Amino acid sequence: MLKKIKIFKTIFLLLFLFGCNQREKEKKINFEDKPCYGDMIVDASIGDASYLNPVLATDASSGTINDLIYNGLVKYDKDLNLVGDLAKSWKVSEDRLIITFYLHENVMWHDGVPFTANDVKFTYEQLINPKVKTPYSSKFEEVSEVEIIDKYTLRITYREPFSPGLSSWGMGIIPRHIFQKGDFNTHPANQCPIGTGPYIFKEWKRDEKIVLEANHEYFKGKPYINKYVYRIIPDQAVEFLELKSGNVDMMSLTPHQYQNETNSSLFQEKFNRFRYPNFVYTYLGYNLLNPLFKDKRIRQAIAYAINKEEIIQGVLLGLGKPATGPFPPLSWAYNPAVKQYPYDIDKAKKILNEIGWKDTNNDGILDKNGKKFEFTITTNQGNKMRALCAEIIQANLSKIGIKIKIHIIEWSSFIHQYIDKKKFEAIILGWSLSLDPDCYSIWHSSQMKEDKYNFISYKNEEVDKLLVKGRRVFDQEKRKEIYYRIHAILAEEQPYTFLYVGDALPVVHNRFYGIKIAPSGIGYNFIKWYVPKSLQKYTP
């Protein structure tokens, strides 16, 4: 159904050209240091999970845990190729309307019940159920039928050719026997999950930690690390202190930590840090239901007034690039020729003055029809980079007469009380992107409902048509033309001020072996990470 995704060769080169500091240190492995079972790893996050159910989860923290508990039918390997996961193989019809999946026959749910094709069909039925609060339904609406051939074979038929079809089945599959009774959205299993994955859920203490243990019966082999602990530490500085104190084994560094606090020989003897390109961008998004932001010229003026280079240097310390639209520079869908917004205070002032925003009171704040130009930027607690971005934007916009207030909120409240309910004026947030450029769920006007991803309420008829068209085309060059146009429209209309694409900066304690950097990052082979017996810190 989907041709193998082609990624520019640049991504492969960049991953290995950052310098020796970004790779795992060479280790001499003695006989007793060969892969073995034992120990645990403590990971850190500034935000707690929301749903331990891949159909409902919308945040990165939930995704991290769900990826260890659940499997999809397919997944991306270390080289960004689609390979089988719960599916051992598949066939695609010549007209690309049918995918036949052949499933592994030795897979058990964590409670010992066999996994079958019935679970896949049940998952699909929840994804298209209008009562289920999922943002992923748009990826499955083109499916006309899911037919069970036998316990381990199923046929997926599409109404129209759907280029992201195969990759969409990377969605985590949920257990029918657990969810078939009760309300799906509030089911207890959303907090106490049963999956097929390499780790089994054991404990969740809200805003404190989530604990998983290795699945001894995992169909791809038992993970070497016995236990995974996900600690919620809502401050990146405190995370780093806990790392240095030995209470955390792994975290994502801030650029400041990476550049200024991890260069000592003592630190580098204890930890391995990594740096590689990221498919994540950070943005300033506007609530387009707010009359203040309805005119695109307002949003363009703000874009001219924001000094992205100051953000790249002051917040990222050079470890990233400016964003111009919904695709990162390494994506084949990235359009290098879109409209740019260089820092230009005079141009920003001119645009605003032309549409009636002037400092009539001589108090340094623009006003129009008796209303001052002021709004609040809301972002999440614990992310120092987003808070710094907000401060820089606040200072930048004050130069053109716009007054900014900054509101920083705990992560769960930020997502569920502000984003989901559209109770914000502007936000600083980020998107972690799929390798396929399909961004229908973020930008299509049908996705403006509560619990969907188009929470800024963007609507453009041409973009809607292009997003649908992009899903119908398989040839990458033809798809590129479509996504280039989408990129150009969004750059022109500025529903977001696209801020930056930062590098991934993970750090891991050096007692963990088997970590190999690849185009997909470092987490692709997590079940193969191990601690030699001589270095194990925790014993059962």
ZIWO-V141261 format. One record per backbone hydrogen bond with DSSP energy under -0.5 kcal/mol. NH is the residue of the N-H (numbers start at 1). CO is the residue of the C=O. Records with the same first field share a line. If there is no record, write none. Layout:
# ZIWO-V141261
NH->CO / CO
This chain:
# ZIWO-V141261
7->5
8->330
11->8
12->8 / 9
13->9
14->10
15->11
16->12 / 13
17->13 / 14
22->19
23->20
29->27
30->28
33->30
34->31
38->224
39->538
41->227
43->41 / 229
44->250
45->231
52->190
53->51
56->53
57->53
63->59
64->60
65->61
66->62
67->63
68->64 / 65
69->65
70->66
73->169
74->169
75->83
77->81
80->77
83->75
85->73
86->72
87->73
88->86 / 102
89->102
91->100
93->98
96->93
99->156
100->91
101->99 / 154
102->89
103->101 / 152
104->86
109->113
110->195
112->109
115->107
117->151
119->116
120->116
121->117
122->118
123->119
124->120
125->121
126->122
127->123
128->124
129->126
130->128
132->129
134->132
139->136
140->137
141->137
143->140
144->157
145->157
147->145 / 155
148->146
149->147 / 153
150->153
153->150
154->101
155->147
156->99
157->145 / 155
158->97
159->142
162->96
163->471
165->162
168->164
169->165 / 166
170->167
171->168
173->71
175->194
178->175
179->175
180->176
184->182
187->183 / 184
190->187
191->188
192->188
196->69
197->69
199->68
200->213
202->211
203->211
205->209
206->204
208->205
209->205
210->230
211->203
212->228
213->200
214->226
215->198
216->214
218->215
221->218
224->527
226->39
227->39
228->212
229->41
230->210
231->43 / 229
232->208
233->45 / 231
235->233
236->382
239->235
240->236
241->237
242->238
243->239
244->240
245->241
246->242 / 243
247->242
248->242
249->42
250->42
251->507
253->251 / 505
258->254
259->255
260->256
261->256 / 257
268->264
269->265
270->266 / 267
271->267
272->508
273->271
274->506
275->22
276->504
280->278
281->431
282->500
283->429
284->497
285->283 / 427
286->495
287->425
288->286 / 456
290->287
293->290
294->291
296->294
298->295
299->295
300->296
301->297
302->298
303->299
304->300
305->301
306->302 / 303
307->305
308->306
311->307
312->308
313->309
314->310
315->311
316->311
318->312
319->316
320->318
321->501
323->499
331->328
334->331
336->334
338->335
344->304
348->344
349->345
350->346
351->347
352->348
353->349
354->350
355->351
356->353
357->352
358->356 / 367
360->358
362->359
366->401
367->358
368->371
371->368
372->370
373->366
374->372
375->403
377->405
378->376 / 426
379->407
381->409
383->380
384->382
387->383
388->384
389->385
390->386
391->387
392->388
393->389
394->390
395->391
396->392
397->393
398->394
399->395 / 396
400->397
401->398
402->397
403->373 / 401
404->402
405->375
407->377
409->379
414->410
415->411
416->412
417->413
418->413 / 414
419->414
420->415
422->418 / 419
423->418
424->422
426->376
427->285
428->378
429->283 / 427
431->281
433->279 / 431
442->439
443->439
444->440
447->444
448->445
452->449
453->441
454->447
455->453
457->454
464->460
465->461
466->462
467->463
468->464
469->465
470->466
471->467 / 468
472->469
473->469
479->475
480->476
481->477
482->478
483->479
484->480
485->481
486->482
487->483
488->484
489->485
490->486
491->487
492->488
493->489
494->490
497->284
498->496
499->282 / 497
500->282
501->321
502->500
503->319
504->276
507->251
508->272
509->249
510->270
512->509
513->511 / 530
516->514
518->521
520->78
521->518
525->522
526->523
528->525
529->526
530->513
531->36
532->511
533->32
535->532
536->532 / 533
